[in-house]
Amino acid sequence: MSAHESSWTLRRLHAGELPAPEATRAREHVEACDACGATLRAFVDEQAAFEAEVPFERFEAGVERARARQAKESAQPATRAQWVRPLMAVAASVLVLVLARPLLETPGTADPARPPVTGNRLKGGAGAELRIGGGVDPQRVASTDAPEALQPGERVRLGYTADAYRYVAALSVDAQGEVTPLYPESGDSLAVEPGAGQHWLPQSVEFTGVGAERVVLVLTDAPVSMDALSDAARKAFDAAGRDVTRMAPLDVAGSQTQWILQKP
């Protein structure tokens, strides 16, 4: 019997991200392998449970409030909407509910066909995910390998597995170099949720404007101020020739995952 498919490959198969030939081969293996079949079914059940518990539609009212507030504040210099509770929607770049799959495999299980992703190598069992939904298309997981196109009205949510890390923060950078703290809005990064496994940041965000937006999630051993993270993001943006799609990982302690979203 052939070796089992890696968890990463099975997650990509579930998300519809595998190239057709590789997807066909993986499906044939899953049909003949009880272990891999069980793993794939677990991913399906996991997503179904998540969508049943936190449907994107639950966030619609908050999204509308965020848009109304943005229109009200349009005369102000800032071009991004502020957080709106309980939705905690951030406009500047995102109002998204996202579920994500682990971006890293445990040692020895990584898919050798998958190219390495800069800024996405987390220690131990740590990882991060970004899920997109709320639009016409089904929910999907954003890739770190290439820009992810957003459709009008789609929202995003960030998830993380902290492992040994103790603090989490997230921000975004748009094509003009404007940095928006996403989680938290200010102060120091927040303590991770207790317990093992994946946790979801409470903010659902819809990005406004057009062009590319880089989202960065950072896990650290000690708290770090959002001002320091924002400064690091601006420096990385300048060092990349003010091209948000070419930014290197932020020069901060800890581990980070980055995604490029292409706003409609």
Buried (B, 14 or more C-beta within 10 A) or exposed (E): EEEBBBBBBBBBBBBEBBEEEBBEBBEEBBEEBEEBBEBBEEBEEBBEEBBEEBBBEEBBEBBEBBBEBBEEBEEEEEBBBBBBEEBBBBBBBBBBBBBBBBBBBEEEEBBEEEEEBEBBBBEBBBBBBBBBBBBEEEBBBBBBBEBBEBEEBBBBBBBBBBBEBBBBBBBBBBBEBBBBBBBBBEEBBBEBEEEEEBBBBEBBBBBBBEBBBBBBBBBBEEEBBBEBBBBBBBBBBEEBEEEBEEBEBBEBEBBBBBBBBBBE
